[in-house]
Amino acid sequence: MSTAYLALGLTILSNVVYHLVQKLTPAAANPMLTLAVSYLVAAATCVALLPLFPLRVGVGVALRQLNWASVGLGVAIVGLELGFLLAYRAGWPVSLGPIVTSVAVTLLLLPVGLLVFKDKLTPLNIVGILVCIVGLWLVNYR
């Protein structure tokens, strides 16, 4: 099995666990304390997994190789986590929340991918995008 499929499998499995855990987080738990504990566990997990992804240079050099994207990702992750936690507390169903957000994010990233990253679309991709738009409308139709 290729690394790409293993990566996708890890992403899918982690997403399923993520949404189930978010939905099962006690409503009485303080959202920011919940996230702080989650990030402490995440940081410890990253440090524990570091031997599987060894540094090719010293820690100081490796830290200097980072840029603003690491900070931006941290801020985005907090927004993502808090958004889903509050959405589930507000009653969003776990069966629809991820679909709606994933399709909406994909549609918003579409012009960015085309214009900034020069992604290419095939006619079949365009049909798939149209199906996603119709699906998003159907999922939200009342």
Backbone as CSV, one residue per row, in Angstrom:
resi,resn,N_x,N_y,N_z,CA_x,CA_y,CA_z,C_x,C_y,C_z
1,MET,0.845,-1.181,0.000,0.000,0.000,0.000,0.890,1.243,0.000
2,SER,0.537,2.226,-0.800,1.376,3.415,-0.913,1.219,4.324,0.303
3,THR,2.211,5.174,0.481,2.188,6.132,1.589,0.981,7.054,1.491
4,ALA,0.597,7.414,0.266,-0.550,8.304,0.092,-1.828,7.669,0.642
5,TYR,-2.031,6.386,0.376,-3.238,5.719,0.883,-3.185,5.563,2.397
6,LEU,-2.005,5.294,2.938,-1.874,5.217,4.394,-2.171,6.578,5.028
7,ALA,-1.682,7.637,4.408,-1.932,8.990,4.912,-3.422,9.317,4.857
8,LEU,-4.067,8.978,3.741,-5.504,9.221,3.628,-6.281,8.400,4.650
9,GLY,-5.881,7.151,4.850,-6.543,6.304,5.842,-6.410,6.881,7.241
10,LEU,-5.210,7.355,7.591,-4.993,7.979,8.885,-5.864,9.224,9.031
11,THR,-5.950,10.006,7.983,-6.756,11.225,8.004,-8.229,10.900,8.198
12,ILE,-8.717,9.916,7.476,-10.131,9.534,7.577,-10.438,8.987,8.967
13,LEU,-9.612,8.058,9.439,-9.824,7.482,10.768,-9.764,8.571,11.835
14,SER,-8.781,9.444,11.746,-8.641,10.519,12.731,-9.828,11.471,12.683
15,ASN,-10.349,11.748,11.495,-11.521,12.615,11.366,-12.743,11.994,12.019
16,VAL,-12.933,10.687,11.833,-14.073,10.006,12.448,-13.960,10.093,13.971
17,VAL,-12.782,9.763,14.493,-12.570,9.835,15.945,-12.749,11.270,16.431
18,TYR,-12.206,12.215,15.688,-12.304,13.630,16.042,-13.759,14.054,16.228
19,HIS,-14.603,13.767,15.241,-15.996,14.208,15.317,-16.768,13.478,16.412
20,LEU,-16.501,12.204,16.595,-17.175,11.469,17.673,-16.782,12.027,19.044
21,VAL,-15.492,12.285,19.235,-15.026,12.812,20.513,-15.570,14.221,20.739
22,GLN,-15.576,15.043,19.697,-16.132,16.394,19.831,-17.600,16.326,20.250
23,LYS,-18.351,15.449,19.603,-19.783,15.315,19.901,-20.000,14.809,21.324
24,LEU,-19.087,13.966,21.830,-19.235,13.365,23.151,-18.597,14.182,24.274
25,THR,-17.990,15.319,23.944,-17.409,16.180,24.979,-18.549,16.724,25.844
26,PRO,-18.437,16.602,27.152,-19.526,17.047,28.031,-19.882,18.514,27.809
27,ALA,-21.170,18.800,27.743,-21.641,20.167,27.511,-21.242,21.101,28.640
28,ALA,-21.080,20.566,29.837,-20.720,21.403,30.979,-19.233,21.754,31.010
29,ALA,-18.427,21.050,30.223,-16.985,21.298,30.226,-16.680,22.643,29.579
30,ASN,-15.804,23.400,30.201,-15.394,24.687,29.647,-14.696,24.443,28.310
31,PRO,-15.152,25.100,27.234,-14.579,24.812,25.917,-13.086,25.132,25.803
32,MET,-12.640,26.212,26.423,-11.228,26.570,26.298,-10.344,25.651,27.140
33,LEU,-10.830,25.223,28.302,-10.066,24.281,29.110,-10.003,22.930,28.404
34,THR,-11.107,22.539,27.783,-11.144,21.298,27.009,-10.084,21.328,25.911
35,LEU,-10.031,22.435,25.182,-9.044,22.557,24.105,-7.622,22.615,24.655
36,ALA,-7.419,23.299,25.775,-6.079,23.374,26.356,-5.565,21.986,26.726
37,VAL,-6.412,21.173,27.349,-6.006,19.809,27.697,-5.736,19.008,26.423
38,SER,-6.597,19.168,25.429,-6.410,18.455,24.161,-5.073,18.822,23.522
39,TYR,-4.699,20.104,23.567,-3.449,20.526,22.948,-2.234,20.073,23.733
40,LEU,-2.378,19.967,25.057,-1.276,19.417,25.855,-1.046,17.953,25.478
41,VAL,-2.128,17.207,25.311,-2.005,15.812,24.879,-1.430,15.751,23.468
42,ALA,-1.885,16.638,22.594,-1.372,16.668,21.220,0.123,16.986,21.205
43,ALA,0.552,17.944,22.012,1.975,18.303,22.064,2.805,17.123,22.572
44,ALA,2.314,16.466,23.615,3.037,15.299,24.144,3.099,14.181,23.101
45,THR,2.030,14.004,22.362,2.007,12.984,21.305,3.015,13.325,20.212
46,CYS,3.099,14.589,19.829,4.073,15.004,18.810,5.499,14.741,19.270
47,VAL,5.783,15.063,20.512,7.131,14.830,21.041,7.422,13.328,21.069
48,ALA,6.433,12.523,21.479,6.621,11.070,21.533,6.844,10.471,20.141
49,LEU,6.227,11.070,19.118,6.352,10.553,17.750,7.570,11.109,17.010
50,LEU,8.253,12.065,17.589,9.410,12.683,16.934,10.458,11.666,16.484
51,PRO,10.735,10.598,17.241,11.715,9.614,16.759,11.309,8.938,15.438
52,LEU,10.016,8.904,15.136,9.580,8.329,13.854,9.814,9.285,12.691
53,PHE,10.005,10.567,13.017,10.266,11.599,12.015,11.495,12.392,12.468
54,PRO,12.671,11.767,12.455,13.856,12.400,13.051,14.250,13.698,12.346
55,LEU,14.785,14.603,13.156,15.292,15.866,12.618,16.560,15.591,11.826
56,ARG,16.722,16.262,10.710,17.928,16.110,9.886,18.989,17.131,10.272
57,VAL,18.555,18.105,11.080,19.453,19.152,11.564,19.185,19.329,13.058
58,GLY,19.942,20.157,13.712,19.723,20.418,15.127,18.386,21.101,15.375
59,VAL,17.945,21.045,16.617,16.645,21.631,16.978,16.616,23.123,16.667
60,GLY,17.685,23.839,16.979,17.739,25.282,16.703,17.581,25.582,15.230
61,VAL,18.298,24.850,14.390,18.196,25.044,12.938,16.786,24.677,12.469
62,ALA,16.253,23.575,12.980,14.911,23.134,12.589,13.866,24.186,12.958
63,LEU,14.004,24.786,14.130,13.057,25.834,14.533,13.170,27.062,13.634
64,ARG,14.392,27.402,13.216,14.583,28.548,12.325,14.033,28.287,10.923
65,GLN,13.847,27.017,10.561,13.285,26.690,9.251,11.774,26.904,9.204
66,LEU,11.153,27.059,10.353,9.714,27.301,10.402,9.419,28.739,10.017
67,ASN,8.183,28.990,9.614,7.782,30.357,9.283,6.417,30.645,9.920
68,TRP,5.778,31.684,9.452,4.496,32.126,9.989,3.414,31.051,9.866
69,ALA,3.589,30.078,8.963,2.559,29.069,8.732,2.296,28.228,9.985
70,SER,3.312,27.981,10.790,3.107,27.204,12.014,2.206,27.949,12.992
71,VAL,2.392,29.247,13.106,1.543,30.059,13.974,0.130,30.142,13.391
72,GLY,0.043,30.370,12.104,-1.263,30.434,11.452,-2.041,29.137,11.598
73,LEU,-1.345,28.020,11.462,-1.992,26.721,11.623,-2.511,26.555,13.046
74,GLY,-1.733,26.984,14.023,-2.175,26.900,15.415,-3.463,27.689,15.644
75,VAL,-3.526,28.900,15.115,-4.725,29.729,15.261,-5.909,29.086,14.526
76,ALA,-5.660,28.573,13.324,-6.725,27.926,12.551,-7.251,26.682,13.259
77,ILE,-6.352,25.916,13.874,-6.766,24.703,14.582,-7.684,25.055,15.753
78,VAL,-7.337,26.098,16.496,-8.195,26.505,17.612,-9.576,26.897,17.083
79,GLY,-9.615,27.660,15.991,-10.907,28.046,15.404,-11.705,26.838,14.946
80,LEU,-11.033,25.894,14.328,-11.688,24.673,13.851,-12.261,23.873,15.010
81,GLU,-11.426,23.649,16.022,-11.857,22.856,17.176,-13.009,23.534,17.907
82,LEU,-12.859,24.818,18.174,-13.887,25.544,18.907,-15.174,25.616,18.092
83,GLY,-15.040,25.831,16.787,-16.224,25.896,15.926,-17.029,24.605,15.959
84,PHE,-16.357,23.465,15.805,-17.081,22.195,15.842,-17.654,21.917,17.229
85,LEU,-16.891,22.206,18.273,-17.376,21.964,19.627,-18.656,22.766,19.885
86,LEU,-18.644,24.039,19.527,-19.821,24.881,19.736,-20.973,24.494,18.811
87,ALA,-20.648,24.077,17.581,-21.705,23.644,16.653,-22.416,22.407,17.182
88,TYR,-21.657,21.447,17.691,-22.269,20.237,18.239,-23.077,20.558,19.493
89,ARG,-22.586,21.464,20.311,-23.347,21.872,21.498,-24.626,22.593,21.115
90,ALA,-24.618,23.258,19.973,-25.810,23.967,19.500,-26.802,23.024,18.811
91,GLY,-26.426,21.752,18.688,-27.363,20.783,18.143,-27.074,20.274,16.747
92,TRP,-25.971,20.706,16.128,-25.649,20.196,14.795,-25.481,18.687,14.869
93,PRO,-26.086,17.967,13.947,-25.912,16.505,13.955,-24.522,16.108,13.460
94,VAL,-23.942,15.115,14.122,-22.606,14.643,13.744,-22.624,14.040,12.344
95,SER,-23.792,13.643,11.879,-23.897,13.045,10.542,-23.901,14.090,9.432
96,LEU,-24.193,15.351,9.745,-24.265,16.376,8.697,-23.223,17.482,8.834
97,GLY,-22.832,17.804,10.051,-21.874,18.898,10.255,-20.605,18.762,9.433
98,PRO,-19.944,17.600,9.489,-18.715,17.450,8.710,-18.940,17.534,7.196
99,ILE,-20.074,17.039,6.727,-20.355,17.100,5.283,-20.500,18.549,4.842
100,VAL,-21.318,19.298,5.564,-21.574,20.687,5.197,-20.282,21.496,5.225
101,THR,-19.511,21.348,6.293,-18.283,22.139,6.390,-17.247,21.709,5.364
102,SER,-17.113,20.411,5.124,-16.112,19.942,4.153,-16.416,20.413,2.741
103,VAL,-17.664,20.313,2.353,-18.032,20.761,0.998,-17.885,22.276,0.891
104,ALA,-18.326,23.001,1.915,-18.203,24.463,1.875,-16.738,24.887,1.806
105,VAL,-15.887,24.258,2.615,-14.452,24.581,2.592,-13.866,24.268,1.223
106,THR,-14.231,23.121,0.668,-13.725,22.739,-0.652,-14.124,23.768,-1.707
107,LEU,-15.366,24.212,-1.668,-15.825,25.203,-2.643,-15.107,26.542,-2.462
108,LEU,-14.815,26.904,-1.208,-14.084,28.151,-0.973,-12.617,28.046,-1.391
109,LEU,-12.038,26.845,-1.255,-10.641,26.652,-1.646,-10.460,26.466,-3.151
110,LEU,-11.521,26.172,-3.846,-11.446,25.934,-5.282,-10.800,27.105,-6.037
111,PRO,-11.287,28.329,-5.882,-10.622,29.424,-6.610,-9.180,29.655,-6.146
112,VAL,-8.905,29.435,-4.870,-7.536,29.594,-4.370,-6.620,28.582,-5.047
113,GLY,-7.063,27.334,-5.124,-6.256,26.301,-5.773,-6.013,26.612,-7.236
114,LEU,-7.042,27.100,-7.912,-6.913,27.400,-9.338,-6.029,28.623,-9.596
115,LEU,-6.255,29.684,-8.831,-5.566,30.941,-9.099,-4.175,31.027,-8.457
116,VAL,-4.038,30.553,-7.241,-2.778,30.704,-6.523,-1.839,29.525,-6.766
117,PHE,-2.379,28.306,-6.684,-1.542,27.118,-6.785,-1.565,26.486,-8.178
118,LYS,-2.299,27.084,-9.093,-2.356,26.631,-10.494,-2.828,25.173,-10.618
119,ASP,-3.747,24.764,-9.725,-4.343,23.428,-9.843,-5.101,23.351,-11.162
120,LYS,-5.220,22.163,-11.685,-5.948,21.937,-12.942,-7.184,21.095,-12.657
121,LEU,-8.266,21.396,-13.362,-9.500,20.629,-13.239,-9.799,19.926,-14.555
122,THR,-10.289,18.702,-14.429,-10.748,17.972,-15.602,-12.254,18.173,-15.709
123,PRO,-12.842,17.879,-16.856,-14.300,17.962,-16.970,-15.013,17.103,-15.916
124,LEU,-14.440,15.944,-15.601,-15.031,15.085,-14.581,-14.960,15.739,-13.198
125,ASN,-13.869,16.465,-12.915,-13.767,17.210,-11.655,-14.883,18.252,-11.563
126,ILE,-15.145,18.932,-12.669,-16.178,19.973,-12.690,-17.552,19.360,-12.423
127,VAL,-17.819,18.204,-13.010,-19.085,17.507,-12.743,-19.168,17.149,-11.252
128,GLY,-18.086,16.658,-10.694,-18.063,16.331,-9.271,-18.323,17.543,-8.389
129,ILE,-17.756,18.677,-8.760,-17.973,19.910,-8.009,-19.441,20.317,-8.068
130,LEU,-20.039,20.205,-9.242,-21.467,20.525,-9.377,-22.323,19.586,-8.528
131,VAL,-21.955,18.313,-8.502,-22.674,17.350,-7.661,-22.543,17.751,-6.189
132,CYS,-21.366,18.186,-5.785,-21.156,18.634,-4.401,-22.040,19.833,-4.070
133,ILE,-22.133,20.779,-5.003,-22.974,21.958,-4.781,-24.430,21.547,-4.617
134,VAL,-24.906,20.670,-5.495,-26.283,20.176,-5.385,-26.454,19.421,-4.067
135,GLY,-25.475,18.607,-3.707,-25.539,17.860,-2.450,-25.589,18.779,-1.246
136,LEU,-24.789,19.833,-1.257,-24.793,20.796,-0.162,-26.167,21.449,-0.048
137,TRP,-26.749,21.786,-1.167,-28.096,22.376,-1.155,-29.110,21.367,-0.609
138,LEU,-29.042,20.109,-1.064,-29.979,19.094,-0.614,-29.847,18.803,0.890
139,VAL,-28.630,18.755,1.382,-28.405,18.475,2.800,-28.983,19.603,3.667
140,ASN,-28.934,20.827,3.174,-29.412,21.971,3.961,-30.843,22.375,3.646
141,TYR,-31.481,21.719,2.674,-32.849,22.061,2.276,-33.814,21.719,3.403
142,ARG,-34.675,22.624,3.718,-35.662,22.391,4.797,-37.048,22.304,4.212
